[in-house]
Amino acid sequence: MKKVTIALIQTKVSDDVRKNVEKTVKMVEEAAKNGAEIIALQELFQTPYFPQRENLEKDDYAETANGYTVSGMKKAAAELGVTIVVPFYEKKDGKYFNTAAVIGENGRLAGRYHKIHIPHDPGFYEKEYFEEGQGGYVVFKSGNVKFAVLICYDQWFPEAARMARLAGAGIIFYPTAIGRIVGYDEEGDWHDAWETVQRGHAIANSVYVAAINRVGQEGRMRFWGRSFICDPFGKVIKRGSGTKEEIITAELDLERNDFYAEGWGFLRNRRPDTYKGLTTGKLVKKSKKLENVAHYEDMKKALRQK
């Protein structure tokens, strides 16, 4: 049986990058002592979620792949013999990416993924800070386990999950920074939608899904945490707190992916010949009228509050 123990680390984030990294390294050490083999951190784990504001200086937050954050995690991975998924804000060749670096148990950089889908809405002004990733959907290996890393907004796109699964991923990690704007009374349950869509990806693709989200309040954003791991039937097998820093650990039996894939037949019964319209490049343009709709104005008003 192909089993692997994974751990997700959800934390509160301060303005002090070094303290954030040091705290997370200690939690990585604890997760490793408890048997975790692959440890995944939340999106932009070492910096505040700065894209909730406009017009900030990028270089106040960005690092290279040889910077303090990745170097510290390389050292931890080598000493502990674990694989670590390390999201960070990367400056590379004069461009800026929302990146997940994967560090192998030997402490070396196994590769990186640049976030492909970039949102731009009140409180999530990401197009101002991040280039769109052009490197495709990357599958990494830890021992005999294959996994993909997709980042936050990627989690709403079924195409991304399907691409990762078809490339051989047995687990999809979703490092995330998502919550509610304080003072804005949103319509519907955003948290429920967030969890539901990812559980749907697990079911549709017969794959384990692990979503890692931060907790605490930063500026006008209160993050809801509740990191979770679900099996390929969409069942949540572990869920984190909505307010506390913690390590969420679970042992996964990856043969269950094959069991459900065989039973549902969602992968073998696909009809790619009928999906050509998915790659036509046809997009639904954002309406100019949205700039003045009530809920957009309410979100902007809430963000301006102190």
Phi and psi in degrees as GROMACS dihedral restraints (atoms count N, CA, C in turn):
[ dihedral_restraints ]
;  ai    aj    ak    al  type     phi  dphi    fc
    3     4     5     6     1   -95.9    20    10
    4     5     6     7     1   100.7    20    10
    6     7     8     9     1  -116.5    20    10
    7     8     9    10     1   151.1    20    10
    9    10    11    12     1  -149.1    20    10
   10    11    12    13     1   142.6    20    10
   12    13    14    15     1  -101.8    20    10
   13    14    15    16     1   125.8    20    10
   15    16    17    18     1  -116.8    20    10
   16    17    18    19     1   157.6    20    10
   18    19    20    21     1  -136.9    20    10
   19    20    21    22     1   140.5    20    10
   21    22    23    24     1  -112.9    20    10
   22    23    24    25     1   136.7    20    10
   24    25    26    27     1  -116.9    20    10
   25    26    27    28     1   113.1    20    10
   27    28    29    30     1  -109.0    20    10
   28    29    30    31     1   131.9    20    10
   30    31    32    33     1  -137.1    20    10
   31    32    33    34     1   166.0    20    10
   33    34    35    36     1   -87.6    20    10
   34    35    36    37     1   145.6    20    10
   36    37    38    39     1  -118.2    20    10
   37    38    39    40     1   130.8    20    10
   39    40    41    42     1   -99.5    20    10
   40    41    42    43     1  -177.0    20    10
   42    43    44    45     1   -82.5    20    10
   43    44    45    46     1    -6.7    20    10
   45    46    47    48     1   -96.3    20    10
   46    47    48    49     1   102.2    20    10
   48    49    50    51     1   -57.7    20    10
   49    50    51    52     1   -46.7    20    10
   51    52    53    54     1   -63.6    20    10
   52    53    54    55     1   -40.4    20    10
   54    55    56    57     1   -66.1    20    10
   55    56    57    58     1   -38.4    20    10
   57    58    59    60     1   -61.7    20    10
   58    59    60    61     1   -43.8    20    10
   60    61    62    63     1   -66.3    20    10
   61    62    63    64     1   -46.2    20    10
   63    64    65    66     1   -60.4    20    10
   64    65    66    67     1   -43.4    20    10
   66    67    68    69     1   -61.6    20    10
   67    68    69    70     1   -43.3    20    10
   69    70    71    72     1   -68.1    20    10
   70    71    72    73     1   -36.5    20    10
   72    73    74    75     1   -59.8    20    10
   73    74    75    76     1   -41.0    20    10
   75    76    77    78     1   -63.3    20    10
   76    77    78    79     1   -37.6    20    10
   78    79    80    81     1   -71.3    20    10
   79    80    81    82     1   -34.7    20    10
   81    82    83    84     1   -61.1    20    10
   82    83    84    85     1   -43.6    20    10
   84    85    86    87     1   -60.2    20    10
   85    86    87    88     1   -42.2    20    10
   87    88    89    90     1   -64.7    20    10
   88    89    90    91     1   -43.3    20    10
   90    91    92    93     1   -61.3    20    10
   91    92    93    94     1   -41.6    20    10
   93    94    95    96     1   -64.3    20    10
   94    95    96    97     1   -40.7    20    10
   96    97    98    99     1   -62.7    20    10
   97    98    99   100     1   -28.3    20    10
   99   100   101   102     1   -89.5    20    10
  100   101   102   103     1    10.0    20    10
  102   103   104   105     1   100.3    20    10
  103   104   105   106     1     2.2    20    10
  105   106   107   108     1   -67.3    20    10
  106   107   108   109     1   136.4    20    10
  108   109   110   111     1  -105.0    20    10
  109   110   111   112     1   -32.3    20    10
  111   112   113   114     1  -124.0    20    10
  112   113   114   115     1   125.7    20    10
  114   115   116   117     1  -122.0    20    10
  115   116   117   118     1   125.6    20    10
  117   118   119   120     1  -116.6    20    10
  118   119   120   121     1   135.4    20    10
  120   121   122   123     1  -103.0    20    10
  121   122   123   124     1   164.2    20    10
  123   124   125   126     1   -78.4    20    10
  124   125   126   127     1   163.2    20    10
  126   127   128   129     1   -56.4    20    10
  127   128   129   130     1   134.8    20    10
  129   130   131   132     1    47.6    20    10
  130   131   132   133     1    47.0    20    10
  132   133   134   135     1   -62.2    20    10
  133   134   135   136     1   -24.8    20    10
  135   136   137   138     1   -97.6    20    10
  136   137   138   139     1    -6.1    20    10
  138   139   140   141     1  -123.9    20    10
  139   140   141   142     1   157.4    20    10
  141   142   143   144     1   -60.1    20    10
  142   143   144   145     1   160.3    20    10
  144   145   146   147     1   -77.8    20    10
  145   146   147   148     1    82.0    20    10
  147   148   149   150     1   -67.5    20    10
  148   149   150   151     1   -25.1    20    10
  150   151   152   153     1   -67.0    20    10
  151   152   153   154     1    -2.3    20    10
  153   154   155   156     1   -71.5    20    10
  154   155   156   157     1   -12.5    20    10
  156   157   158   159     1  -116.8    20    10
  157   158   159   160     1   155.1    20    10
  159   160   161   162     1   -97.7    20    10
  160   161   162   163     1   158.0    20    10
  162   163   164   165     1    62.8    20    10
  163   164   165   166     1    34.1    20    10
  165   166   167   168     1   -89.4    20    10
  166   167   168   169     1   158.3    20    10
  168   169   170   171     1   -78.5    20    10
  169   170   171   172     1   118.3    20    10
  171   172   173   174     1   -59.4    20    10
  172   173   174   175     1   -41.7    20    10
  174   175   176   177     1   -69.9    20    10
  175   176   177   178     1    -8.1    20    10
  177   178   179   180     1   -72.8    20    10
  178   179   180   181     1   -16.0    20    10
  180   181   182   183     1  -123.8    20    10
  181   182   183   184     1   -23.2    20    10
  183   184   185   186     1   -82.6    20    10
  184   185   186   187     1   151.7    20    10
  186   187   188   189     1  -137.3    20    10
  187   188   189   190     1   164.9    20    10
  189   190   191   192     1   -89.8    20    10
  190   191   192   193     1   171.4    20    10
  192   193   194   195     1   -69.3    20    10
  193   194   195   196     1    -9.1    20    10
  195   196   197   198     1  -103.4    20    10
  196   197   198   199     1    10.6    20    10
  198   199   200   201     1   -79.1    20    10
  199   200   201   202     1  -172.1    20    10
  201   202   203   204     1   -58.2    20    10
  202   203   204   205     1   -45.2    20    10
  204   205   206   207     1   -64.9    20    10
  205   206   207   208     1   -55.9    20    10
  207   208   209   210     1   -67.0    20    10
  208   209   210   211     1   -38.0    20    10
  210   211   212   213     1   -61.5    20    10
  211   212   213   214     1   -42.1    20    10
  213   214   215   216     1   -64.4    20    10
  214   215   216   217     1   -38.4    20    10
  216   217   218   219     1   -74.4    20    10
  217   218   219   220     1   -30.4    20    10
  219   220   221   222     1   -61.6    20    10
  220   221   222   223     1   -44.3    20    10
  222   223   224   225     1   -62.4    20    10
  223   224   225   226     1   -44.3    20    10
  225   226   227   228     1   -63.8    20    10
  226   227   228   229     1   -43.3    20    10
  228   229   230   231     1   -61.1    20    10
  229   230   231   232     1   -43.5    20    10
  231   232   233   234     1   -65.8    20    10
  232   233   234   235     1   -42.7    20    10
  234   235   236   237     1   -68.7    20    10
  235   236   237   238     1   -34.3    20    10
  237   238   239   240     1   -96.6    20    10
  238   239   240   241     1   -15.7    20    10
  240   241   242   243     1    68.7    20    10
  241   242   243   244     1    39.7    20    10
  243   244   245   246     1  -125.4    20    10
  244   245   246   247     1   162.4    20    10
  246   247   248   249     1   -96.4    20    10
  247   248   249   250     1   135.1    20    10
  249   250   251   252     1  -126.4    20    10
  250   251   252   253     1   132.2    20    10
  252   253   254   255     1   -93.5    20    10
  253   254   255   256     1   116.1    20    10
  255   256   257   258     1  -119.8    20    10
  256   257   258   259     1    95.4    20    10
  258   259   260   261     1   -76.3    20    10
  259   260   261   262     1   139.1    20    10
  261   262   263   264     1  -159.3    20    10
  262   263   264   265     1   167.2    20    10
  264   265   266   267     1   -91.4    20    10
  265   266   267   268     1   111.5    20    10
  267   268   269   270     1  -104.2    20    10
  268   269   270   271     1   132.6    20    10
  270   271   272   273     1  -102.8    20    10
  271   272   273   274     1   120.7    20    10
  273   274   275   276     1  -140.9    20    10
  274   275   276   277     1   118.6    20    10
  276   277   278   279     1    53.7    20    10
  277   278   279   280     1    40.1    20    10
  279   280   281   282     1    80.2    20    10
  280   281   282   283     1     0.8    20    10
  282   283   284   285     1  -113.3    20    10
  283   284   285   286     1   163.3    20    10
  285   286   287   288     1  -124.3    20    10
  286   287   288   289     1   130.1    20    10
  288   289   290   291     1  -129.6    20    10
  289   290   291   292     1   147.9    20    10
  291   292   293   294     1   -87.7    20    10
  292   293   294   295     1   105.4    20    10
  294   295   296   297     1  -116.8    20    10
  295   296   297   298     1   147.3    20    10
  297   298   299   300     1  -117.7    20    10
  298   299   300   301     1   114.1    20    10
  300   301   302   303     1   -90.9    20    10
  301   302   303   304     1   136.8    20    10
  303   304   305   306     1  -108.9    20    10
  304   305   306   307     1   121.3    20    10
  306   307   308   309     1  -109.0    20    10
  307   308   309   310     1   123.8    20    10
  309   310   311   312     1   -75.3    20    10
  310   311   312   313     1   171.1    20    10
  312   313   314   315     1   -67.4    20    10
  313   314   315   316     1   -11.1    20    10
  315   316   317   318     1   -88.7    20    10
  316   317   318   319     1     0.2    20    10
  318   319   320   321     1    84.0    20    10
  319   320   321   322     1     6.7    20    10
  321   322   323   324     1  -101.3    20    10
  322   323   324   325     1   152.7    20    10
  324   325   326   327     1   -70.2    20    10
  325   326   327   328     1   115.4    20    10
  327   328   329   330     1   -82.7    20    10
  328   329   330   331     1   -20.3    20    10
  330   331   332   333     1   154.2    20    10
  331   332   333   334     1  -178.9    20    10
  333   334   335   336     1  -146.7    20    10
  334   335   336   337     1   156.9    20    10
  336   337   338   339     1  -123.7    20    10
  337   338   339   340     1   131.3    20    10
  339   340   341   342     1  -100.2    20    10
  340   341   342   343     1   124.4    20    10
  342   343   344   345     1   -50.6    20    10
  343   344   345   346     1   129.0    20    10
  345   346   347   348     1   -92.3    20    10
  346   347   348   349     1   -46.0    20    10
  348   349   350   351     1   -93.6    20    10
  349   350   351   352     1   124.2    20    10
  351   352   353   354     1  -120.6    20    10
  352   353   354   355     1   119.8    20    10
  354   355   356   357     1   -83.5    20    10
  355   356   357   358     1   168.6    20    10
  357   358   359   360     1  -158.0    20    10
  358   359   360   361     1    94.2    20    10
  360   361   362   363     1  -144.8    20    10
  361   362   363   364     1   166.2    20    10
  363   364   365   366     1   -52.3    20    10
  364   365   366   367     1   126.0    20    10
  366   367   368   369     1    88.4    20    10
  367   368   369   370     1   -13.0    20    10
  369   370   371   372     1  -136.5    20    10
  370   371   372   373     1    65.9    20    10
  372   373   374   375     1   -86.8    20    10
  373   374   375   376     1    57.1    20    10
  375   376   377   378     1   -76.3    20    10
  376   377   378   379     1   -28.3    20    10
  378   379   380   381     1   -64.9    20    10
  379   380   381   382     1   -20.5    20    10
  381   382   383   384     1   -71.8    20    10
  382   383   384   385     1   -23.8    20    10
  384   385   386   387     1  -115.3    20    10
  385   386   387   388     1   -25.3    20    10
  387   388   389   390     1  -119.8    20    10
  388   389   390   391     1   135.7    20    10
  390   391   392   393     1   -73.2    20    10
  391   392   393   394     1   153.0    20    10
  393   394   395   396     1   -76.3    20    10
  394   395   396   397     1   130.2    20    10
  396   397   398   399     1   -63.5    20    10
  397   398   399   400     1   139.7    20    10
  399   400   401   402     1  -119.0    20    10
  400   401   402   403     1     6.1    20    10
  402   403   404   405     1   -89.6    20    10
  403   404   405   406     1     3.8    20    10
  405   406   407   408     1    78.1    20    10
  406   407   408   409     1  -173.0    20    10
  408   409   410   411     1   -94.8    20    10
  409   410   411   412     1   116.3    20    10
  411   412   413   414     1  -100.6    20    10
  412   413   414   415     1   136.0    20    10
  414   415   416   417     1  -109.4    20    10
  415   416   417   418     1   129.8    20    10
  417   418   419   420     1  -108.8    20    10
  418   419   420   421     1   164.6    20    10
  420   421   422   423     1  -126.0    20    10
  421   422   423   424     1   139.8    20    10
  423   424   425   426     1  -131.9    20    10
  424   425   426   427     1   105.3    20    10
  426   427   428   429     1    63.8    20    10
  427   428   429   430     1  -124.3    20    10
  429   430   431   432     1  -102.3    20    10
  430   431   432   433     1    15.9    20    10
  432   433   434   435     1  -101.8    20    10
  433   434   435   436     1   128.3    20    10
  435   436   437   438     1  -105.3    20    10
  436   437   438   439     1   136.9    20    10
  438   439   440   441     1  -147.8    20    10
  439   440   441   442     1   158.8    20    10
  441   442   443   444     1  -118.3    20    10
  442   443   444   445     1   156.3    20    10
  444   445   446   447     1  -122.3    20    10
  445   446   447   448     1   121.5    20    10
  447   448   449   450     1  -119.4    20    10
  448   449   450   451     1   152.2    20    10
  450   451   452   453     1  -118.6    20    10
  451   452   453   454     1   122.2    20    10
  453   454   455   456     1    41.7    20    10
  454   455   456   457     1  -101.5    20    10
  456   457   458   459     1   -56.0    20    10
  457   458   459   460     1   -25.2    20    10
  459   460   461   462     1   -55.9    20    10
  460   461   462   463     1   -26.9    20    10
  462   463   464   465     1   -69.6    20    10
  463   464   465   466     1   -12.1    20    10
  465   466   467   468     1   -89.1    20    10
  466   467   468   469     1    -4.8    20    10
  468   469   470   471     1  -106.0    20    10
  469   470   471   472     1   112.3    20    10
  471   472   473   474     1   -63.2    20    10
  472   473   474   475     1   -28.9    20    10
  474   475   476   477     1   -62.3    20    10
  475   476   477   478     1   -38.6    20    10
  477   478   479   480     1   -65.5    20    10
  478   479   480   481     1   -44.9    20    10
  480   481   482   483     1   -63.3    20    10
  481   482   483   484     1   -41.3    20    10
  483   484   485   486     1   -65.5    20    10
  484   485   486   487     1   -41.7    20    10
  486   487   488   489     1   -60.9    20    10
  487   488   489   490     1   -42.3    20    10
  489   490   491   492     1   -64.6    20    10
  490   491   492   493     1   -42.1    20    10
  492   493   494   495     1   -67.2    20    10
  493   494   495   496     1   -42.7    20    10
  495   496   497   498     1   -66.9    20    10
  496   497   498   499     1   -24.0    20    10
  498   499   500   501     1   -81.2    20    10
  499   500   501   502     1    -3.5    20    10
  501   502   503   504     1   110.7    20    10
  502   503   504   505     1     4.8    20    10
  504   505   506   507     1   -68.2    20    10
  505   506   507   508     1   133.5    20    10
  507   508   509   510     1   -98.4    20    10
  508   509   510   511     1   -16.0    20    10
  510   511   512   513     1  -137.8    20    10
  511   512   513   514     1   139.5    20    10
  513   514   515   516     1  -115.3    20    10
  514   515   516   517     1   119.0    20    10
  516   517   518   519     1   -94.1    20    10
  517   518   519   520     1   135.7    20    10
  519   520   521   522     1  -122.2    20    10
  520   521   522   523     1    84.3    20    10
  522   523   524   525     1   -62.2    20    10
  523   524   525   526     1   135.8    20    10
  525   526   527   528     1  -142.3    20    10
  526   527   528   529     1   151.2    20    10
  528   529   530   531     1  -137.2    20    10
  529   530   531   532     1    96.5    20    10
  531   532   533   534     1  -145.1    20    10
  532   533   534   535     1   144.2    20    10
  534   535   536   537     1  -169.2    20    10
  535   536   537   538     1  -153.0    20    10
  537   538   539   540     1  -115.9    20    10
  538   539   540   541     1   145.4    20    10
  540   541   542   543     1   -79.2    20    10
  541   542   543   544     1   120.4    20    10
  543   544   545   546     1   -63.0    20    10
  544   545   546   547     1   129.6    20    10
  546   547   548   549     1    93.3    20    10
  547   548   549   550     1    -4.1    20    10
  549   550   551   552     1  -110.4    20    10
  550   551   552   553     1   122.2    20    10
  552   553   554   555     1   -93.4    20    10
  553   554   555   556     1    91.4    20    10
  555   556   557   558     1   -73.4    20    10
  556   557   558   559     1   155.7    20    10
  558   559   560   561     1   -85.4    20    10
  559   560   561   562     1   129.7    20    10
  561   562   563   564     1    83.7    20    10
  562   563   564   565     1   173.7    20    10
  564   565   566   567     1  -101.3    20    10
  565   566   567   568     1    97.7    20    10
  567   568   569   570     1   -62.8    20    10
  568   569   570   571     1   -39.5    20    10
  570   571   572   573     1   -62.4    20    10
  571   572   573   574     1   -44.2    20    10
  573   574   575   576     1   -61.3    20    10
  574   575   576   577     1   -41.4    20    10
  576   577   578   579     1   -63.3    20    10
  577   578   579   580     1   -42.7    20    10
  579   580   581   582     1   -58.9    20    10
  580   581   582   583     1   -48.6    20    10
  582   583   584   585     1   -70.8    20    10
  583   584   585   586     1   -40.8    20    10
  585   586   587   588     1   -62.3    20    10
  586   587   588   589     1   -43.9    20    10
  588   589   590   591     1   -64.6    20    10
  589   590   591   592     1   -35.7    20    10
  591   592   593   594     1   -73.5    20    10
  592   593   594   595     1   -37.3    20    10
  594   595   596   597     1   -63.8    20    10
  595   596   597   598     1   -33.2    20    10
  597   598   599   600     1   -63.9    20    10
  598   599   600   601     1   -39.0    20    10
  600   601   602   603     1   -62.1    20    10
  601   602   603   604     1   -40.2    20    10
  603   604   605   606     1   -60.8    20    10
  604   605   606   607     1   -44.8    20    10
  606   607   608   609     1   -67.4    20    10
  607   608   609   610     1   -49.4    20    10
  609   610   611   612     1   -64.2    20    10
  610   611   612   613     1   -25.4    20    10
  612   613   614   615     1  -115.7    20    10
  613   614   615   616     1     3.2    20    10
  615   616   617   618     1    50.2    20    10
  616   617   618   619     1    61.1    20    10
  618   619   620   621     1  -148.0    20    10
  619   620   621   622     1   146.6    20    10
  621   622   623   624     1   -72.0    20    10
  622   623   624   625     1   141.9    20    10
  624   625   626   627     1  -124.4    20    10
  625   626   627   628     1   135.8    20    10
  627   628   629   630     1  -132.5    20    10
  628   629   630   631     1   113.8    20    10
  630   631   632   633     1  -109.0    20    10
  631   632   633   634     1   128.6    20    10
  633   634   635   636     1  -116.6    20    10
  634   635   636   637     1   119.1    20    10
  636   637   638   639     1  -126.5    20    10
  637   638   639   640     1   149.8    20    10
  639   640   641   642     1   -82.0    20    10
  640   641   642   643     1   169.3    20    10
  642   643   644   645     1  -125.3    20    10
  643   644   645   646     1   170.6    20    10
  645   646   647   648     1    92.7    20    10
  646   647   648   649     1   175.3    20    10
  648   649   650   651     1  -112.6    20    10
  649   650   651   652     1   134.2    20    10
  651   652   653   654     1  -129.5    20    10
  652   653   654   655     1   117.4    20    10
  654   655   656   657     1    60.0    20    10
  655   656   657   658     1  -125.6    20    10
  657   658   659   660     1   -96.8    20    10
  658   659   660   661     1     8.0    20    10
  660   661   662   663     1  -107.4    20    10
  661   662   663   664     1   123.9    20    10
  663   664   665   666     1  -108.1    20    10
  664   665   666   667     1   112.0    20    10
  666   667   668   669     1   -81.0    20    10
  667   668   669   670     1   140.1    20    10
  669   670   671   672     1   -95.7    20    10
  670   671   672   673     1     2.6    20    10
  672   673   674   675     1    57.2    20    10
  673   674   675   676     1  -126.5    20    10
  675   676   677   678     1    55.4    20    10
  676   677   678   679     1    39.1    20    10
  678   679   680   681     1   -52.4    20    10
  679   680   681   682     1   146.9    20    10
  681   682   683   684     1  -148.8    20    10
  682   683   684   685     1   160.0    20    10
  684   685   686   687     1  -125.7    20    10
  685   686   687   688     1   127.9    20    10
  687   688   689   690     1  -126.5    20    10
  688   689   690   691     1   152.9    20    10
  690   691   692   693     1   -85.1    20    10
  691   692   693   694     1   175.9    20    10
  693   694   695   696     1   -70.9    20    10
  694   695   696   697     1     1.2    20    10
  696   697   698   699     1  -100.7    20    10
  697   698   699   700     1     3.2    20    10
  699   700   701   702     1    84.7    20    10
  700   701   702   703     1     5.1    20    10
  702   703   704   705     1   -79.8    20    10
  703   704   705   706     1   127.6    20    10
  705   706   707   708     1   -74.8    20    10
  706   707   708   709     1   119.1    20    10
  708   709   710   711     1   -99.7    20    10
  709   710   711   712     1   -19.8    20    10
  711   712   713   714     1  -150.5    20    10
  712   713   714   715     1   139.1    20    10
  714   715   716   717     1  -139.0    20    10
  715   716   717   718     1   137.8    20    10
  717   718   719   720     1   -86.5    20    10
  718   719   720   721     1   174.1    20    10
  720   721   722   723     1   -68.9    20    10
  721   722   723   724     1   158.9    20    10
  723   724   725   726     1   -88.0    20    10
  724   725   726   727     1    -8.3    20    10
  726   727   728   729     1  -134.7    20    10
  727   728   729   730     1   -19.4    20    10
  729   730   731   732     1  -102.3    20    10
  730   731   732   733     1   148.5    20    10
  732   733   734   735     1   -71.8    20    10
  733   734   735   736     1   135.0    20    10
  735   736   737   738     1  -166.4    20    10
  736   737   738   739     1   170.0    20    10
  738   739   740   741     1  -111.1    20    10
  739   740   741   742     1   125.3    20    10
  741   742   743   744     1  -106.8    20    10
  742   743   744   745     1   118.2    20    10
  744   745   746   747     1  -123.0    20    10
  745   746   747   748     1   141.5    20    10
  747   748   749   750     1  -154.2    20    10
  748   749   750   751     1   147.1    20    10
  750   751   752   753     1   -93.9    20    10
  751   752   753   754     1   128.3    20    10
  753   754   755   756     1  -108.8    20    10
  754   755   756   757     1   135.5    20    10
  756   757   758   759     1  -100.5    20    10
  757   758   759   760     1    99.3    20    10
  759   760   761   762     1   -70.4    20    10
  760   761   762   763     1   -12.9    20    10
  762   763   764   765     1   -68.4    20    10
  763   764   765   766     1   -17.9    20    10
  765   766   767   768     1   -65.9    20    10
  766   767   768   769     1   -27.0    20    10
  768   769   770   771     1   -58.2    20    10
  769   770   771   772     1   -48.0    20    10
  771   772   773   774     1   -66.0    20    10
  772   773   774   775     1   -37.4    20    10
  774   775   776   777     1   -59.7    20    10
  775   776   777   778     1   -48.6    20    10
  777   778   779   780     1   -73.9    20    10
  778   779   780   781     1   -34.2    20    10
  780   781   782   783     1   -61.4    20    10
  781   782   783   784     1   -39.7    20    10
  783   784   785   786     1   -68.0    20    10
  784   785   786   787     1   -42.2    20    10
  786   787   788   789     1   -69.0    20    10
  787   788   789   790     1   -46.4    20    10
  789   790   791   792     1   -79.5    20    10
  790   791   792   793     1   -37.0    20    10
  792   793   794   795     1    73.2    20    10
  793   794   795   796     1    16.3    20    10
  795   796   797   798     1   -65.8    20    10
  796   797   798   799     1   -28.2    20    10
  798   799   800   801     1   -86.6    20    10
  799   800   801   802     1   -44.3    20    10
  801   802   803   804     1   -77.0    20    10
  802   803   804   805     1   -20.4    20    10
  804   805   806   807     1   -98.9    20    10
  805   806   807   808     1    14.5    20    10
  807   808   809   810     1   -63.0    20    10
  808   809   810   811     1   158.4    20    10
  810   811   812   813     1  -125.9    20    10
  811   812   813   814     1    73.1    20    10
  813   814   815   816     1   -55.4    20    10
  814   815   816   817     1   -26.8    20    10
  816   817   818   819     1   -66.3    20    10
  817   818   819   820     1   -16.8    20    10
  819   820   821   822     1  -100.3    20    10
  820   821   822   823     1     2.1    20    10
  822   823   824   825     1  -103.5    20    10
  823   824   825   826     1    13.7    20    10
  825   826   827   828     1   -58.9    20    10
  826   827   828   829     1   -29.4    20    10
  828   829   830   831     1   -63.6    20    10
  829   830   831   832     1   -19.5    20    10
  831   832   833   834     1   -70.1    20    10
  832   833   834   835     1   -19.1    20    10
  834   835   836   837     1  -115.7    20    10
  835   836   837   838     1    22.2    20    10
  837   838   839   840     1   -78.8    20    10
  838   839   840   841     1   -15.2    20    10
  840   841   842   843     1    85.1    20    10
  841   842   843   844     1     3.3    20    10
  843   844   845   846     1   -72.1    20    10
  844   845   846   847     1   125.0    20    10
  846   847   848   849     1  -124.0    20    10
  847   848   849   850     1   155.6    20    10
  849   850   851   852     1   -92.3    20    10
  850   851   852   853     1   115.4    20    10
  852   853   854   855     1   -73.9    20    10
  853   854   855   856     1   146.1    20    10
  855   856   857   858     1   -70.2    20    10
  856   857   858   859     1   128.7    20    10
  858   859   860   861     1   -69.8    20    10
  859   860   861   862     1   135.9    20    10
  861   862   863   864     1   -65.2    20    10
  862   863   864   865     1   -23.6    20    10
  864   865   866   867     1   -66.8    20    10
  865   866   867   868     1   -23.2    20    10
  867   868   869   870     1   -63.5    20    10
  868   869   870   871     1   -24.0    20    10
  870   871   872   873     1   -62.5    20    10
  871   872   873   874     1   -22.2    20    10
  873   874   875   876     1  -115.9    20    10
  874   875   876   877     1     5.0    20    10
  876   877   878   879     1   -70.8    20    10
  877   878   879   880     1   155.9    20    10
  879   880   881   882     1   -58.0    20    10
  880   881   882   883     1   -44.7    20    10
  882   883   884   885     1   -69.5    20    10
  883   884   885   886     1   -30.6    20    10
  885   886   887   888     1   -66.3    20    10
  886   887   888   889     1   -43.6    20    10
  888   889   890   891     1   -64.5    20    10
  889   890   891   892     1   -37.9    20    10
  891   892   893   894     1   -65.6    20    10
  892   893   894   895     1   -39.2    20    10
  894   895   896   897     1   -64.2    20    10
  895   896   897   898     1   -44.7    20    10
  897   898   899   900     1   -64.6    20    10
  898   899   900   901     1   -38.9    20    10
  900   901   902   903     1   -62.4    20    10
  901   902   903   904     1   -44.9    20    10
  903   904   905   906     1   -62.9    20    10
  904   905   906   907     1   -38.0    20    10
  906   907   908   909     1   -67.9    20    10
  907   908   909   910     1   -27.2    20    10
  909   910   911   912     1   -79.8    20    10
  910   911   912   913     1   -15.7    20    10
  912   913   914   915     1   -68.3    20    10
  913   914   915   916     1   157.0    20    10
